[in-house]
Every structure is written in structure tokens, then in C-alpha cells.
Amino acid sequence: MIRVFIASDVRLLSEGIAGVLASHDDYDLIGVAASLEATLAALATLTPDVVLLDQVMPASLGTMQGVRRLRPGTRVVVLGVPAHEDTLLAWAEAGMSGFVPRDASMEDLLATIGCAIRGEFRCNPRTAASLLRRLAWRATASPTLPARSPLTSREAEIVALIDQGLSNKQIAARLGIEIATVKNHVHNLLEKLR
């Protein structure tokens, strides 16, 4: 039995996935949460094999980082990821075990869970080629520059929100921080990412 936990603030999505998992004997849905706090609280006592994480949930990147800290052996499959190189690369760097694009079917989801459990990364050849090109570009883009400072979890979260097209004001509202704080983080990001 594969123990699955769903982290999504979209009830329709989590109930739909729960219904599909219930119809398969290989899966055991051990919990559902609709926020970062609820997910981390549940994972303090639960030990899922896989967390299905809805990437549009507020603080989803922070949720992923929290899951990785609390349950390092748990696989995280990110749901609804747009197939943009930068977005995929950000999630890959954060430690995702797999992703399910927005246009995927339930069969695709189940196949991705299976791959993640086996330590495999499931994606189409075009996405694989795109990610490899991006990694190669990043490796050769500035070989003479000193190593970049790693992003803090908050900075990584802000990068993900910027990638979703949110303004500084929207980011501040979503994260519950001041606009000036967001601007400071953006300034630090620009420095770190050159």
C-alpha cells in the first residue's frame, strides 16, 4: 500500500483525487490538508510515502520545504505545474520527486506516483530536453563568477509567486508581510541571481 497525503486548498481537487485513490487497492489516503500549517501539523504525526502538493496553494513552495524537513524520505509530487522551464527548475531544485502538468489525466497522476515511489522522474521527452538545456545553460552561463548565495525559503517562495505573475502588493497580501519587506526580498533576489 502506498500511503498518500494530499495538500490542496481546492476541495474539488482533493476530493476528486481521494475518490480515484479509493477505487484502487494499492493506495491508502492517510490525510488531506488545505494549508501550509495544516499540512505540517499533520505530517508531524503521519508518515506518507507520497505527498501530492497543489502548486497553486498559498505558500506551496514553503509547504514543500517543510515536508522535506519533516519527512526527508517522503516523495513530493507537485500538481498543476505549468511546463515552463524556470518553474519546473525551481520545483526540481526544491526537491520535488515528480510533477503532474495541468492537462494530465488521473492515469497520468497514478503513473507519476508510481514513478516517484520507484525513484524515477516521469516527464515527456520535450520537457526532459528543455530541463537539460536549461541546466546546461546555467552551468556555463557565468563560470567565472563566484558561487551564488543560496536562496532562503522565503526568497524561494517569493520567486515562485513572482513567476505566477503576482505584484509586490499581491505577494505581500498572500504572505501576510509588508510591501517594503517584499521589496527588500526582491532586491536581495536580484543581487543573488544577478
N, C-alpha and C positions, 0 to 999 in steps of 0.2 A: 504494500500500500504506500502510495506517495502522499505524504501529509502536505496539504496546500493551505496557505493563508492568503486572503485577498485584502489588499489595501486600496480602496477606491471610495471617493465621496459621491460616486454616481450609483445610486441604489439599483437602477435598472441594469447596469453593467454587472455589478457584483451578484445580483440575484440571477441574472441570466447565466453567468459562468457557474454559479453554485448549482443551478439546475442541470447543466451539462455534466458537471463533475459527479453529481449524484446518480446520473444514469450510467456511470462507468464504475465497475468494481475495483479498479486499480487506484482510485483516488479517495482520499479522506479529507474533506474540508474541515479544518480544525478551528477556523475563525475568520472573521471579517471585521475590518475597521475602516472608518471614514476620515481619519485624520492622522497626522504625524504622531501626536500624543497618544491616541488610542492604539495605534499600531505598535509603538514602542512599549506601551504598558502591557499589551497582550503578549508581546514577544519576550517579556521578562519571565514569563512562566511557560509559554508554549514553545515547542521546538519543531517548526515546519521544515520540510525538505525544500519547499519552494514557496517564495512569496511572489504573488502576482501584484505588481505595483502599477497603478494607473498614473501615467506621467503627467496628466493634467491636474491631478490632485494638488492643492496648495502644499508647498514645501515638499514636493515629491523627491527632489534630489536630496534634501535633508533626511527624508524618510529612508532613502536608500542607504545613505551613510550611517544612519542609526542602526539599520538592520545589519549592515556589515560589521559594526562594532559589537552589537549584542550577540549576533549569531553568525560568526565568520564562515561557518560551513554551510549556511543556508544559501541556496541559489536564489537569485532575484531575476525574474522575468518582467521586463517593463512593457506595459500595454499601451498601444496607441502612439507609438513613436513615429514621427514623420521621418521619411527616409532621406533627410538632409545629412550630408557628411559631418558637419560640425555637431549637430545634435547627437548623432549616433556615436561620434567620437567622445563627446562629453560623457554620455552614459557608459560607454565602454571603459573610459578612464575611471569612472566612479565605481566600477566593479560589476556591472550587470552580467548575468550569465546568458541572457538571451533577450530578444525583443520580438514583439508582435506588432507589425505595422497596422495602421488604421483600417486598411482594406482587407485584413486577414479574416479567415473563417475560423469557426470553432475547431475544425480539424487541424488547422494551422497552429492554433493555440496548444492543443494537446501534443502535437508533434514537437513544438518548441519546448514544452515542459519536459518531454522525454529526452530531448537532446541535452537540455540543461542538466538533468539528473545524471546523464552519462558523461558530462564534462565536454560536450560538443557545443559548437556555436552554429545555429541554423540561420542561414540567410541566402538570398538568391545570389547568383554569380555577379550580377551587376553591382549589388551592394558590397560584396566582398572586394571586388576590384576597386570600387570607389574608396573604401576604407583603406585598402593597401596603398593606393595612390596618395591619399591624404597623410598617412603615416610616413611614407617615403618623403613627401614634400616637407613635413615637419622636421624630419631627421636631417634634411640637407638645407633647410631654409636659412639658418644662421649658425653654421658650425663654429664660428669664431667668437660668438657672444657667450658670456658666462651663463651657467645654468640658471634657469628661472626659479624664482621662489615658488614653492607650491602654493596653490590657492587654498585659502581657508574654506571651511564648509559653507560659511555664509557667502563668500565670494563665488563659489561654485554654484550655489543656489541662485544668486543674482545673475550670473551668466546664463543659466537656464531660463530665467524669466525674461531677460533681455532677448534671448533667442526666440521666445514666444511672442515678441513684439510689444511687450509691456513698457510703458513710460516709467520714469523715475517715480512719479506720483503713484502710479498703479502698483509698482513694486513695493513702495513704502506701505501702502494700504494693505497689500496682500501679506506682507511680513510683519506688520504691526510695528514699524520703526519710522523714524523721522525721515523726511525727504533729504535733509542735509546728510544723514547717515548713509543713505543710498548713494548720494553724490560722492561721498568720501570713498565708499567701496568701489564705485565705478572708476574713480581716479586711481585707486590702488590697482585695480584690474588692468587699466591702460598701461600703467607702469610695468606691472609684472608680465603682461602679454605683449608689450612693445607695440 
